[in-house]
Amino acid sequence: DLLACGLVSERDSGGVYDRFRHRVMFPIRDERGRMAGFGARILNPEDVPKFLNSPQTVLFDKGRLLYGLDRARKAIRSEDQAVIVEGYLDVIALHQAGYSNAVSPMGTALTEQQLRLLKRYARRIVLALDADAAGDKATLRGLQIARQTLDRESDPVFDARGLLGHEGRLKADIRVTTLPEGLDPDEVVNHDPKDWEHILENAQPIVIHVMQTLAHGSDLEDPKVKTEIAAQVLPLIEDVPSPIERDTYRQRLSRLLQVDERALIAEGTTRSARSRRQVRVPEAAQSRSEALVRIGDPLESRLALEAHCLGILLRRPDLVYQVDRDLQERGLARVSLEDFQSADHKLLLRLVESSLEQDHAEPLHFVLNGLSLPLMELADQLLTRSESLDPNEERVKEDLVRTLVVLRQRSLHQYIEQIRFLMEEAQDLGDLMVTEYMHTMRQYIETHYRLDQAFGRYTERASG
């Protein structure tokens, strides 16, 4: 093993055969070419595990590394497109064939950190997965697949909903294409390099890929089949941030299923309302922001936290003043629209603030009278959730502050990651912005420290 590792560190152009364990070993480097660890793949299909990595460390973090990025980043930048393939051997084959913009994840579901790395070099990111990984209907039905470590999982997991969330936050163009059944990238390019180019040209947006895959081989004359496909696709459409894209996808789904688009809109509205009711805020005695944080999907969890805050503020707008005072005493900013990600939630908070600036009506009546029709249903759901507020006003206020702190911790973590990537890129290019980024990073770290202190204080009180 030591001999093989020594050879790998010197022979940088590909894999080295490990005669002791019958594996090909690969050097894993970060985007700057610095050695981070090693990966190995079996040659005998009956051996286990299929992949074996260096242990997880600060340097070797599978969620932050992409195999081949150190050699692919120039091509990615010049072509304004990154191609993600399944494994190490696929990357090597494509680079040898002249397609140098290919990289591979470490066998896990793609993380936002990996996509942010690629977004630094190109806006378009294409997932070129084999037919099983990207086209299996059982996988698509799950949509939310738990990430597995490389030691247990042989293929990247296709998580449509997770990718849509990343796409929206990163403002990227993430597309999916599938290889011909039974063929690997090296077989495709060896047969005819033009075939590979054609495959990439046919890459589809995530929603359309799911739509086509679910429809393939299905009896679209069967009303139940139509209902099942709509049930899988409509939640994805609702996750798309652009209203124009959402409208376009609904029209396309309507044509595919040969149903009235108005029926799809009604079905989507019903399912959305049902899913919001299922994200329940705990009873007053269990109304702790930590419980809400345990909701699996990050976006769903954040929206649940925001809804929890607004449900309280709709009933008790005057708590804004007390919360602001507590936050400012700890060196933190007052409640603001920046605390909320949902556009509807921002509108509701603005109405709550306006209700405190007038004296013509009770704050809650002022808010309800100022609601548009689409927001009335949301406000009704939030008020229903907050019916059982703790009678102890101090505990309600502390719960509200704690939830806001959790929301800010999450946002700040994303900001810190963004600045870290910008600093690294600026250092690579010798950009004078490095100093400004470092100053911003220090400010973020100081705020992070104050948020941690506030969270610790209110958590101790809640458990006391």
C-alpha positions in Angstrom: 0.0 0.0 0.0 2.8 2.4 0.9 4.6 1.6 -2.4 1.4 2.3 -4.4 0.8 5.6 -2.6 4.3 6.6 -3.3 3.9 5.9 -7.0 0.6 7.8 -7.1 2.1 10.9 -5.6 4.8 10.9 -8.4 2.7 9.7 -11.3 0.1 12.4 -11.5 -1.5 11.6 -14.8 -3.8 8.8 -13.8 -4.3 5.8 -11.7 -1.8 3.3 -10.5 -2.5 -0.4 -10.1 -2.3 -1.6 -6.5 -1.1 -5.2 -6.8 -1.7 -6.0 -3.2 -5.4 -5.1 -3.1 -6.3 -5.1 -6.8 -7.4 -1.5 -6.9 -6.5 1.5 -9.1 -5.5 4.4 -6.8 -5.9 8.0 -7.7 -4.4 11.2 -6.2 -7.2 13.6 -5.0 -6.3 17.3 -5.3 -8.1 20.5 -4.5 -8.8 23.0 -7.2 -5.4 24.6 -6.8 -3.6 21.2 -7.3 -2.7 20.7 -3.7 -2.7 17.1 -2.6 -5.7 16.3 -0.3 -5.8 12.5 -0.2 -6.2 9.3 -2.2 -9.1 7.4 -3.7 -9.1 3.8 -4.9 -11.5 1.8 -7.1 -11.8 -2.0 -7.3 -11.0 -3.9 -10.5 -12.7 -7.1 -9.5 -16.5 -6.5 -9.4 -16.8 -9.0 -6.5 -14.5 -7.1 -4.2 -15.8 -4.7 -1.6 -16.0 -1.8 -1.0 -16.2 -0.6 -4.6 -14.5 2.7 -3.6 -12.0 3.4 -0.8 -10.9 6.8 0.3 -8.5 8.5 2.6 -10.1 9.2 6.0 -12.2 12.3 6.3 -10.1 15.2 7.5 -10.0 19.0 7.3 -8.0 18.6 4.0 -9.8 15.6 2.6 -13.5 16.6 2.8 -15.5 14.7 0.2 -18.3 17.3 0.2 -15.9 20.0 -0.9 -13.7 18.2 -3.4 -14.2 17.4 -7.1 -11.8 15.0 -8.8 -10.0 16.6 -11.7 -11.0 20.2 -11.0 -7.4 21.3 -10.7 -6.9 20.3 -14.4 -10.4 21.1 -15.6 -10.9 24.6 -14.3 -9.3 26.4 -17.2 -11.4 24.5 -19.7 -14.5 25.0 -17.7 -13.9 28.8 -17.6 -13.2 29.0 -21.4 -16.2 26.9 -22.3 -18.4 28.4 -19.6 -19.6 24.9 -18.9 -18.7 22.2 -16.3 -19.6 18.5 -16.9 -20.0 16.2 -13.9 -19.6 12.5 -14.6 -19.8 9.5 -12.3 -16.2 8.4 -11.5 -12.5 8.9 -11.7 -12.1 6.7 -14.8 -14.7 8.7 -16.6 -12.9 12.0 -15.9 -9.6 10.5 -17.1 -11.1 9.1 -20.3 -12.8 12.4 -21.2 -9.6 14.4 -20.6 -7.6 12.0 -22.7 -10.2 12.5 -25.5 -9.8 16.3 -25.3 -12.9 17.1 -23.2 -11.1 18.7 -20.3 -14.1 20.3 -18.6 -15.1 17.1 -16.8 -15.0 16.5 -13.1 -16.4 13.9 -10.7 -17.8 14.0 -7.2 -16.6 11.6 -4.5 -19.5 9.2 -5.2 -22.0 11.1 -3.0 -24.9 13.4 -3.8 -23.6 16.7 -5.0 -23.2 19.3 -2.3 -23.7 23.0 -2.5 -20.0 23.5 -1.7 -19.1 21.5 -4.8 -21.5 23.4 -7.0 -20.2 26.7 -5.6 -16.7 25.7 -6.7 -17.9 25.1 -10.2 -20.0 28.2 -10.3 -16.9 30.3 -9.8 -15.7 29.1 -13.3 -19.0 28.7 -15.2 -22.7 29.3 -15.0 -23.8 26.1 -16.7 -23.3 22.8 -15.0 -24.3 19.6 -16.7 -24.8 16.3 -14.9 -23.9 13.5 -17.4 -25.0 10.4 -15.4 -25.5 6.9 -16.5 -29.1 5.8 -17.3 -29.5 4.0 -13.9 -28.3 7.0 -11.8 -30.3 9.7 -13.5 -33.2 7.7 -15.0 -34.3 5.2 -12.5 -38.0 5.9 -11.7 -37.7 4.6 -8.1 -34.9 7.1 -7.5 -37.0 9.9 -9.0 -40.0 9.0 -6.8 -37.9 9.5 -3.8 -36.6 12.9 -4.8 -35.0 13.3 -1.3 -32.3 10.6 -1.0 -30.1 10.5 2.0 -26.4 11.0 1.2 -24.2 7.9 1.5 -20.5 7.9 2.1 -18.3 6.7 -0.8 -17.4 3.5 1.1 -21.0 2.3 0.9 -22.4 4.1 -2.2 -21.0 3.3 -5.6 -22.8 5.8 -7.7 -23.8 9.5 -7.3 -27.3 10.0 -6.2 -29.6 12.1 -8.3 -31.6 14.4 -6.0 -33.8 16.5 -8.2 -35.2 18.7 -5.4 -31.9 19.3 -3.8 -30.4 20.3 -7.1 -33.2 22.8 -7.8 -32.6 24.4 -4.4 -28.9 24.7 -5.2 -29.7 26.1 -8.7 -32.0 28.8 -7.2 -29.5 29.9 -4.5 -26.5 29.9 -6.8 -28.3 31.4 -9.8 -26.7 28.7 -11.9 -28.0 26.7 -14.9 -27.9 23.1 -13.8 -28.9 20.5 -16.5 -29.1 16.8 -16.7 -28.3 14.4 -19.5 -28.1 10.6 -19.6 -25.6 8.3 -21.4 -26.8 5.6 -23.7 -27.8 2.6 -21.7 -24.8 0.4 -20.9 -22.2 2.8 -22.1 -19.6 4.8 -20.2 -18.1 8.1 -21.3 -14.9 6.5 -22.6 -16.9 4.1 -24.8 -18.9 7.0 -26.1 -15.9 9.1 -27.1 -14.0 6.1 -28.4 -16.8 5.3 -30.8 -17.2 8.9 -32.0 -16.3 12.1 -30.1 -19.3 13.9 -31.8 -21.6 11.5 -29.9 -20.4 13.0 -26.6 -20.9 16.6 -27.9 -24.4 15.6 -29.0 -25.2 14.1 -25.6 -24.2 17.4 -23.9 -26.1 19.5 -26.3 -29.3 17.6 -25.4 -28.9 18.2 -21.7 -32.3 19.3 -20.2 -33.3 21.4 -17.2 -33.9 19.3 -14.1 -37.7 19.6 -14.2 -37.9 18.6 -17.8 -35.6 15.7 -17.3 -37.8 14.3 -14.5 -40.9 14.9 -16.6 -39.6 13.0 -19.5 -38.1 10.2 -17.4 -41.4 9.6 -15.5 -43.4 9.7 -18.8 -41.1 7.3 -20.7 -42.8 3.9 -21.0 -45.9 5.0 -19.0 -49.4 4.8 -20.2 -50.3 8.5 -20.5 -53.9 7.6 -21.3 -54.4 6.2 -17.8 -55.8 9.0 -15.5 -54.1 7.5 -12.5 -50.7 7.5 -14.2 -51.2 11.2 -15.1 -52.0 11.9 -11.5 -48.9 10.1 -10.2 -46.6 12.0 -12.7 -48.2 15.3 -11.8 -47.8 14.5 -8.1 -44.0 14.1 -8.6 -43.4 17.0 -11.0 -45.6 19.7 -9.5 -43.6 20.0 -6.2 -40.4 20.5 -8.3 -42.1 23.2 -10.4 -43.1 25.0 -7.2 -39.5 25.0 -6.1 -38.3 26.8 -9.2 -37.6 30.5 -8.2 -38.5 32.1 -11.5 -42.3 32.6 -12.1 -41.7 32.6 -15.9 -40.0 29.2 -15.7 -42.7 27.8 -13.4 -45.4 28.9 -15.9 -43.4 27.4 -18.8 -43.0 24.1 -17.0 -46.7 23.9 -16.1 -47.6 24.5 -19.8 -45.2 21.8 -20.8 -46.6 19.3 -18.3 -50.1 20.2 -19.4 -49.2 19.3 -23.0 -47.4 16.1 -21.9 -50.3 14.8 -19.9 -53.0 16.3 -22.2 -54.8 18.0 -19.3 -56.0 21.5 -18.7 -53.3 23.7 -17.2 -55.9 25.1 -14.7 -56.3 21.6 -13.3 -52.5 21.5 -12.7 -52.5 24.9 -11.0 -55.4 23.8 -8.7 -53.6 20.5 -7.9 -50.4 22.3 -7.1 -52.1 24.8 -4.8 -53.8 22.0 -2.9 -50.6 20.0 -2.5 -48.7 23.1 -1.4 -51.3 24.0 1.2 -51.3 20.4 2.5 -47.5 20.2 2.7 -47.5 23.5 4.7 -50.0 22.1 7.1 -47.8 19.0 7.6 -44.8 21.1 8.7 -46.3 21.6 12.2 -45.0 24.0 14.8 -44.7 22.2 18.1 -47.2 22.9 21.0 -46.4 25.7 23.3 -44.5 23.4 25.8 -42.5 22.0 22.9 -42.2 25.2 20.9 -38.4 25.3 20.6 -36.5 26.4 17.5 -34.2 23.4 17.9 -37.2 21.1 17.2 -37.9 22.9 14.0 -34.3 22.7 12.9 -34.6 18.9 12.8 -36.8 19.0 9.7 -34.9 17.2 7.0 -34.9 19.4 3.9 -32.8 22.7 4.5 -35.2 24.9 2.5 -38.3 23.4 4.2 -36.7 23.8 7.6 -35.9 27.4 7.0 -39.4 28.2 5.8 -40.8 26.4 8.8 -38.7 28.6 11.1 -39.8 31.8 9.2 -43.4 30.7 9.5 -43.0 30.1 13.2 -41.7 33.7 13.7 -44.5 35.2 11.7 -47.2 33.2 13.3 -46.2 34.7 16.7 -45.7 38.2 15.3 -49.2 38.2 13.6 -50.8 37.6 17.0 -48.4 39.7 19.0 -47.0 42.5 16.8 -45.9 44.4 19.9 -43.3 41.7 20.6 -41.2 43.3 17.8 -40.1 46.1 20.2 -39.1 43.6 22.9 -37.2 41.4 20.5 -35.4 44.4 18.9 -34.3 45.5 22.4 -33.0 42.0 23.3 -31.1 41.7 20.0 -29.5 45.1 20.3 -28.4 44.4 23.8 -26.3 41.6 22.4 -24.8 43.7 19.6 -27.2 42.2 17.0 -29.3 44.0 14.4 -33.0 44.5 14.8 -35.6 42.4 13.1 -35.6 43.1 9.4 -36.8 41.8 6.0 -33.3 40.3 5.6 -34.2 37.7 8.2 -36.7 36.1 5.8 -36.1 34.4 2.5 -39.6 33.8 1.4 -41.1 36.8 -0.6 -44.5 36.2 1.0 -43.0 36.2 4.5 -41.2 39.5 3.7 -44.6 41.0 2.7 -46.2 39.9 5.9 -43.4 41.3 8.0 -43.7 44.6 6.2 -47.4 44.7 7.1 -46.7 43.8 10.7 -44.2 46.7 10.9 -46.8 49.1 9.2 -49.4 48.0 11.7 -47.2 49.3 14.5 -46.8 52.7 12.8 -50.5 53.5 12.6 -53.2 54.0 15.3 -56.4 53.7 13.4 -57.0 49.9 13.9 -55.8 47.0 16.0 -52.5 45.7 14.5 -53.9 42.3 13.6 -57.0 43.8 11.9 -54.7 46.3 10.0 -52.6 43.4 8.7 -55.6 41.3 7.7 -57.2 44.2 5.9 -54.0 44.8 4.0 -53.6 41.3 2.7 -53.9 40.4 -1.0 -56.0 37.3 -1.8 -53.1 34.9 -2.3 -51.7 35.9 1.1 -54.9 35.4 3.0 -54.6 31.7 3.0 -51.0 31.8 4.2 -51.9 34.3 7.0 -54.8 32.0 8.1 -52.4 29.0 8.3 -49.9 31.0 10.3 -52.6 32.1 12.7 -53.8 28.6 13.1 -50.3 27.4 14.0 -50.0 30.0 16.7 -53.3 29.5 18.4 -51.7 27.7 21.4 -49.1 30.4 22.3 -47.5 29.9 25.7 -49.3 32.1 28.2 -45.9 33.2 29.6 -45.0 36.3 27.4 -41.3 36.1 28.4 -41.0 32.5 27.1 -42.7 33.4 23.8 -40.3 36.3 23.3 -37.3 34.2 24.1 -38.6 31.5 21.7 -39.0 34.2 19.0 -35.5 35.6 19.6 -33.9 32.1 19.5 -35.6 31.2 16.2 -34.4 34.5 14.6 -30.9 33.7 15.8 -31.0 30.3 14.2 -32.2 31.9 10.9 -29.3 34.3 11.0 -26.8 31.6 11.9 -27.8 29.7 8.7 -27.6 32.8 6.5 -24.3 33.9 8.0 -22.8 30.4 7.4 -23.7 30.8 3.7 -22.2 34.3 3.5 -18.9 33.1 5.2 -18.7 30.3 2.6 -19.2 32.7 -0.2 -16.5 35.1 1.1 -14.1 32.3 1.6 -14.4 31.2 -2.0 -14.1 34.8 -3.2 -10.9 35.3 -1.1 -9.4 32.1 -2.5 -10.2 33.2 -6.1 -8.9 36.7 -5.5 -5.6 35.3 -4.1 -5.2 33.1 -7.1 -5.6 36.1 -9.5 -3.6 38.5 -7.3 -6.8 40.7 -7.0 -6.5 43.7 -4.6 -10.0 42.8 -3.4 -8.4 40.3 -1.0 -8.0 43.0 1.7 -11.7 44.0 1.5 -12.8 40.4 1.6 -10.7 39.8 4.7 -12.3 42.8 6.4 -15.7 41.5 5.5 -14.8 38.0 6.8 -13.7 39.5 10.2 -17.0 41.2 10.5 -18.9 38.0 9.7 -16.9 36.1 12.3 -17.6 38.7 15.0 -21.3 38.5 14.2 -21.1 34.7 14.2 -19.6 34.8 17.7 -22.4 37.1 19.0 -25.1 34.9 17.5 -23.5 31.8 19.1 -23.5 33.5 22.5 -27.1 34.6 22.1 -28.2 31.1 21.0 -26.4 29.5 23.9 -28.1 31.9 26.4 -31.6 31.4 25.2 -31.1 27.6 24.8 -30.0 27.3 28.4 -33.0 29.3 29.5 -35.4 27.1 27.5 -33.9 23.9 29.0 -33.7 25.4 32.5 
